[in-house]
Amino acid sequence: MKARRIAYWVATALTAYVFLAGGAVYLTRPKFVTDELTRLGYPAHFVLLLGVWKALGGAAVLAPGLPRLKEWAYAGMFFNLTAAAATHAAAGDPAFKTVTPLVILGVVMTSWALRPESRRLRDGAGQAVGRPAPAEEAVGVA
């Protein structure tokens, strides 16, 4: 259990760092970021929009509680990173520009998969959503 907790926090810290730092850079709107997004075909206002979303997502995965917000943050990160990979691939960029977001996505998905019970959504019966049922329930043994 201790190894799982350490792996969760390492993956979550890396996820938060990538999104908080990326969000901060995007919010300052440096020329290299606006030029790159324009080259990829995105409108200039996307820099600010992505900056806000990235920063909020990075903060959400670190915040205590708020399981529904965390689910939305992880979903947003999935959409952001898969869109980044697809955009770079469609633009004919070098492979590392397509692979890098997918590697980061692997870290994000690790954080999501290893999150503790206290950070998961609950159904009406108080059970964590997205967790496999215990073996006895899965086979119908009471």
C-alpha positions as CSV (number, residue, x, y, z in Angstrom):
1,M,0.0,0.0,0.0
2,K,2.9,2.4,0.8
3,A,4.4,1.9,-2.7
4,R,1.0,2.7,-4.3
5,R,0.7,5.9,-2.2
6,I,4.2,7.0,-3.2
7,A,3.6,6.2,-6.9
8,Y,0.3,8.2,-6.7
9,W,1.9,11.2,-5.2
10,V,4.9,11.2,-7.6
11,A,2.6,10.9,-10.6
12,T,0.2,13.6,-9.1
13,A,3.1,16.0,-8.3
14,L,4.4,15.6,-11.8
15,T,0.9,16.1,-13.3
16,A,0.3,19.2,-11.2
17,Y,3.7,20.6,-12.0
18,V,3.3,20.2,-15.8
19,F,-0.2,21.8,-15.7
20,L,0.5,24.6,-13.2
21,A,3.8,25.5,-14.9
22,G,2.3,25.2,-18.4
23,G,-0.7,27.3,-17.3
24,A,1.6,30.0,-15.8
25,V,3.6,30.2,-19.1
26,Y,0.4,30.4,-21.2
27,L,-1.1,33.0,-18.9
28,T,2.0,35.3,-19.5
29,R,1.4,34.8,-23.3
30,P,5.0,34.8,-24.5
31,K,5.6,35.3,-28.2
32,F,6.9,31.7,-28.7
33,V,3.7,30.2,-27.3
34,T,1.4,32.4,-29.3
35,D,3.5,31.9,-32.5
36,E,3.4,28.1,-32.0
37,L,-0.4,27.9,-31.4
38,T,-1.0,30.2,-34.4
39,R,1.3,27.9,-36.5
40,L,-0.8,25.0,-35.4
41,G,-4.0,26.7,-36.6
42,Y,-5.4,27.8,-33.2
43,P,-6.8,31.4,-32.6
44,A,-4.7,33.7,-30.5
45,H,-7.2,33.7,-27.6
46,F,-6.7,30.0,-27.0
47,V,-3.4,30.8,-25.3
48,L,-5.2,32.6,-22.4
49,L,-8.0,30.0,-22.4
50,L,-5.6,27.1,-22.2
51,G,-3.6,28.9,-19.6
52,V,-6.5,29.2,-17.3
53,W,-7.7,25.6,-17.8
54,K,-4.2,24.2,-17.3
55,A,-3.6,26.1,-14.1
56,L,-7.0,25.2,-12.7
57,G,-6.5,21.6,-13.6
58,G,-3.1,21.4,-11.9
59,A,-4.6,23.0,-8.8
60,A,-7.6,20.7,-8.8
61,V,-5.6,17.5,-8.7
62,L,-3.7,18.7,-5.6
63,A,-6.7,20.1,-3.7
64,P,-8.1,17.9,-0.9
65,G,-11.6,16.6,-1.4
66,L,-13.5,17.8,-4.5
67,P,-13.7,14.4,-6.2
68,R,-16.1,15.5,-9.0
69,L,-13.9,18.5,-9.8
70,K,-10.9,16.1,-9.9
71,E,-12.7,13.9,-12.4
72,W,-13.4,16.9,-14.6
73,A,-9.7,18.0,-14.3
74,Y,-8.4,14.6,-15.3
75,A,-10.8,14.5,-18.2
76,G,-9.7,17.9,-19.3
77,M,-6.1,16.9,-19.1
78,F,-6.9,13.8,-21.2
79,F,-8.6,16.0,-23.9
80,N,-5.8,18.6,-23.8
81,L,-3.0,16.0,-24.2
82,T,-4.6,13.9,-26.8
83,A,-5.5,17.0,-28.8
84,A,-1.9,18.2,-28.5
85,A,-0.6,14.9,-29.8
86,A,-3.1,14.8,-32.7
87,T,-2.4,18.4,-33.6
88,H,1.3,17.9,-33.8
89,A,0.9,14.8,-35.8
90,A,-1.5,16.5,-38.2
91,A,1.0,19.4,-38.6
92,G,3.7,17.0,-39.6
93,D,5.9,17.9,-36.6
94,P,8.8,15.7,-35.5
95,A,7.7,12.6,-33.7
96,F,8.9,13.8,-30.2
97,K,6.3,16.6,-30.4
98,T,3.6,14.0,-30.8
99,V,5.0,11.5,-28.3
100,T,5.7,13.9,-25.5
101,P,2.0,14.7,-24.7
102,L,1.3,11.0,-24.8
103,V,4.1,10.3,-22.3
104,I,2.7,13.1,-20.0
105,L,-0.8,11.5,-20.5
106,G,0.6,8.2,-19.2
107,V,1.7,10.1,-16.0
108,V,-1.7,11.7,-15.7
109,M,-3.5,8.4,-16.2
110,T,-1.2,6.9,-13.5
111,S,-2.2,9.6,-11.1
112,W,-5.9,9.0,-11.9
113,A,-5.7,5.2,-11.6
114,L,-3.8,5.3,-8.3
115,R,-5.8,8.0,-6.5
116,P,-6.9,6.9,-3.1
117,E,-10.5,6.2,-2.1
118,S,-10.8,9.6,-0.5
119,R,-10.2,11.3,-3.9
120,R,-12.8,9.2,-5.8
121,L,-16.4,9.9,-6.7
122,R,-19.0,8.0,-4.7
123,D,-22.3,6.6,-5.9
124,G,-25.6,6.9,-4.0
125,A,-24.6,3.9,-1.8
126,G,-21.3,5.6,-0.8
127,Q,-19.2,3.2,-2.9
128,A,-16.3,4.6,-4.9
129,V,-17.2,4.9,-8.6
130,G,-14.9,3.2,-11.1
131,R,-13.6,0.6,-8.7
132,P,-14.1,-3.1,-9.5
133,A,-16.5,-4.9,-7.3
134,P,-15.1,-7.3,-4.7
135,A,-14.7,-10.8,-6.1
136,E,-17.6,-12.3,-4.1
137,E,-20.0,-9.6,-5.5
138,A,-18.7,-10.0,-9.0
139,V,-19.6,-13.7,-9.2
140,G,-22.8,-13.3,-7.2
141,V,-21.7,-15.1,-4.0
142,A,-23.2,-13.6,-0.9
